[in-house]
Amino acid sequence: MPESPSVLVAVGNGNSHKLPKQDYPNIFTEYNISSLGATANGDFYNRVARHPAIENKTEFDIYGFMEGNCRYTDKDSVQKIVDFFHKHERIEVVVCDLIRSTNSFKSRIYVQPQATNNIPFFVRKSVIHKIDFTEEDLMLQNQLEKLRKEHTIFHIASPLISILEKET
């Protein structure tokens, strides 16, 4: 049986850095942790894209970028993302629907990649050299817009990632 594609997920600054365990055998995660003297998220994402800090691993099949307030909605979210990439080799950039979660309620967010959304996204290694985050509001959205100029953004119509928000 061939080895599962390797997935590296870069998680930016946030309140807590504990992503739920995934039923996926080949996932790696790097966190930008404030208590360890975190760098700006843009610099962190760019460093992960070019020089991952995973021992004995310099390249991955799929890279993901998300803010620190994101979590996987299900224990097989990563597997579903990998399966989607496997549908066709031309699928190079992927987003998915989200769940907005607070202490008192959850709501589904139907993502439209062309709308203004600062949403997590995943790319194949063939696209990683085009990643160049700049430190600004809507950083993930702006990077997606740059990628959209050369690549089709594919959308998984399933809420695989949750965004945790504080109630106001």
N, C-alpha and C positions, 0 to 999 in steps of 0.2 A: 504494500500500500504506500503510495507516495506521501511525502510529508506535506502537511497543511501549509498553505501560503503563510509567510510570516507577516504579522501586523504590528506596527509600532504606532502608539497613540500618544500624542503630546498634549498634556493637560496644563493649561495656564493657571495663574494665581486664582485662588478662591478661598472660601471659608474652611473647607475641609477637603482633604485629598484621599478619599476612600471610594474607589469605584467598586461596585458589586462584582463578585467573582463571575467570570464568564466560563461557560462550557466550551472553551476553545483552547486547543493545546499549544498554539504557537503565537500567543499575544504577548507583547512587551509594552510597558507604559513608563513614560518619563513625566515627572511632575515638576512644575516650577513652584517650589515651596518657599514662602515668604520667610519663615523662621530660619532658613538656611541662607539668607541673603539673596533672595530671588532677583533675577534680572527682569527687565521689562519683557512682557509677553512676546512682543514682536521679535526681539533678539533671541529669546528662548526658542520660539517656533523655528526661526531660521537656523539656529544651531542644531536643533534636533533633525531638521530636514537634511542638513549637510554633514553633521558629525554626531551621530547618535552616541549616547554614553552607555551603551549596552555592551557588556563584556563579550569579546570574541564575535561581535556582529557589527558589520559596517553598512549593510544594505538590507532592506526589507521589501517585500512584495507590495504591501499596501501601507500607506501612512494616513493617520487621522489627526485632526486638530480640533480641540474643543476647549472651552473656557472652564475654569475651576468649579463652576456651579453646575456642571453637567454630570449626569450619571447614565449608565445603561438602563433602559427600561426593563429589559428581560435578561435572563441569564444566557440566552443564545443570541443576543443582539449582534455581536461581532460575527458569529457564524452566518447570520442572515445577510450581513453586509458583504462578507466574502462570497457567499453563494451568488449574490447579485452581480458582483464583479465577474464571476465565472460564466455568466450567461453569454458574454461576448467579449472578445479581446479589445474591442473599440470602446468599451465602457472604461473611462479613465478618471472621471470625477463623479462622486456620488454624495448626495444629501438624503436625509430622510425626514419624515414627519417627527414631531416632538410632542412631549407631554410637558405642560407647564404645571409645576407642583408647588404648593405652599403647605403650611401646616393644616389648613382647613379645607382645601379643595384641590382638585386636579382638573385640567382642561386640555384638550387636544389642540395642537397647532398644526394646521395644514400648511405646509411649506410650499411656497412658490419661489423657486430659485431666482427668478428675475425681480422679485419684490425685495424691499429692504428688510433683511433678516440677518442678524449677526449669529449665524448658525454653524454648528460643527459640520465638517466635511471630511471626506476620505478621498485619496488619490492613489493611482497606481505609481509604481516606481518610475515609470516612463515619463511622468509629469513632475516628479519631485524637484528636478533642476529648475523648474519655472517658479517655484515658491520663493517669494520675496516679501515678507510681511513688513509693514511700516507701522510704527507705534502711533495709533490714531483711534478715534471712536469707530466702532463698527469694523474693526480690523479684519475679522474673519470674512465679513461681507465684502469688503474691498478686495481682499485676495481672491474671493470667488469671482468677482466681477472681472478681474484681470485674467483669470483662467477661462472665463466664459468667452473671451474674445477669440480664443483658439480651440476651445474644447466644448463639447456639449456636456451640460451638467445633467446627469441622470438623477431621477427622484424616486426614492422608495416610499410608496404610499403606506407606510406603516410606522407608528411611533416607536422607534428603536432607542431613542435617547430622551431623557427627561432633563428639564432645566429646573433647578431648585431656586425658588425666589422667596425673599422675605416678604411677609405681609406688611402693607403700609397702613 
